[in-house]
Amino acid sequence: MVAVRELVTKCFSKLLHRLVSERAFLATKTRRLYGTFKGVKMRGKLGFTLLQVSILGTFLIAVACVFVPPLAVGAAGSKETSFLADLQTLRSQVELYKIHHAGRLPPTESLAAFTAAMTAKGPDKRGPYLQRIPANPFSGDSIIRFESGKSTAGARKAGWVLNTDTGILQADDSIRHARM
């Protein structure tokens, strides 16, 4: 991306230098051809021709087409990136808890018990696994819903859903995100 910017800057400065030099040359040539008129020195034509303006405009449009689309995509993708990072963090920390506690999930009788087990140091001196339960960026909810049996992830009842039978943690904001 930096190399493209340098190339565009270099081309733009060469084009601008050429246009300014051509303008100065035309002004000098005009003065030489027409000289003075009745003792008043005539000024050369100051300004750019239509061709020069259209070339510059085309060049600026081409530069805008190169740089604007990646900026627009970056803004939309940041929410998705944040979501995937939070989901991965939650999953990995629940797995780490299970490793430290002989395959048992954190307490799932209430959200408060789960949050305490994941965010505080336990009596066995392990943890904390998370500083806080992250909010799902698409629902804005940091609540974890606990379920057993068949998964109903994507029901939009909470930010996240943890199946206590399988130990699988999923997003609860949409079916599409629940499948990730």
N, C-alpha and C positions, 0 to 999 in steps of 0.2 A: 504494500500500500504506500509506503514511504517512497519507494523507487518510482512509482507511478506519479506521485505528487511532484517529485523532483523533475521528472521528465516533462510534465505538464507546465511546471513553472519555467523551466528552461525554454520550452517551445514558445510559451506566451511572451517571455521577455524578448526573445529573438524577433517574434512577430511585431511586437510593439516598437522595438528599436528600428526595425525596417520601415514601419509606417511613419514614424517620426522623421527618419532620415529622408524618406521619399518626399515627405511634405516640405521639409526644409529645402531640398533640391529643387522642387517645383517653384517654390517662392523665389529662390535666387534666379532661376532661369527666366521667370516672368519679369523680374526687375531688369534683367539684362536685355530682354527682347523689347520691352516697352520703354525702358529708361525713365525719363521724366517727361511730364507733360506741362508745358507753360510754367516751368520753374518749380512745380510741385512733384515731389518724388512719389511715384505710384507704389502702393503696397502690393505685395504678392498675395495670391489667394491663400487665406488662412482657413483651415478646416479640412475635414476629411472627405474624400469622395464617397459616393454611395457604395461603390465596390469595396472600399476599405472597411466601411461600417458593416456591410453585410458579411464580410469574411470574419471580422472580429465577433460579430453576433453569433455566427455559426460555431466558431471556436468556443465561445462561452457556453453555448447550449450543449456542445459535446462534453465539456468539462463537467457541467451540471449533471448530465446523464451518467457520468462515471461515478461521481461522489454522492449523489443524493440517495439512490436506492439502498446502498448498504446501511446508511444511517437510519432509514425508516425500518428496515428489517431488525436492526439492533434493538430498537425500542420495544417492538412487539415480542421479540424472543427473550427479553430479560425476565419476564414473568414466568415463562415456561422453564427457563434455566433455573430460576430460584425455586420453583416447584420441584423440579427433579433433584436438586441438591438437598432440599429439606426432606423429601421422601427417602432419599438414600441415607441421609444422616439418621433419621428415625429408625429405619430398618436395621442399619448396622449397629446402632446402640442397643436396640432390643436384642439383637443376636448376641452382642457382647455380654449383656446382662444374663442371657440364658447360659452362655458358656461359664460365667462366673458362679452361677447358682444351679449347677447340675441339671441344666435343661429346662428349668422352670421359667415361666414368663413372669414379668413384674406383676405385683398384685393388681387384679382386674375387678375387684369388687366395687371400686369407685374411681372416678377420675382423680380425686385428691390423693388416694393411696398410690395410684400409678405414678402421678406427678412427683410425689414425695420420694418414691423408690428410685425414680430416674434422675431427679435433680439434687438429691442430697447424698452425702456419704453414709453408707449403711453401717450397721454394727460390726460387720466383718471388714471394715476399713476399705471397702471397694466402692467406687463411684466418686463423684457424681458422673453419670453417663451423659447428661445434657445440662446446659445452663437453664434452659426453659424449653417447653414444648413449642416447636415452631408453628406459626399460623400457616394454614394452607393459603397461598397467595390468591387463589381463584375464589375461595369462599370467605377468606378473612378470618376463619375460625381455627382456633388451636385446640378445640375439644376433640378428644379421642372417644369414639363410641366403641363399646365392647359387644361382641356377638359370638354366638356359638352355632354350630351347624352350617347350613348353606349360607354362603356369603351374600349379603345385600349391599355390598359396596357400590357407591354411586347413587345412593338414595337421597343425598343432599340433606342429611340430618345433622352432620357434624363436619369437621375439617378432615378427620382421619377415622378409619375404622380398623380395629384389631380383632381378628378372629381368634378366640381363645382355644379352639380345637386344633387349628392348623398353625397358629403363631404367625400368620401372614398379616402384615400391615399394609393397608391400601388407602388411597385417597377416597374421600366420600363426596366430592363436589360434582363429579360427572362420571358417566359410564366409561367414557374414553380414558379419563385419568385413572379410574379404578383398575383398568386393564394393564396399566404400566407397572 
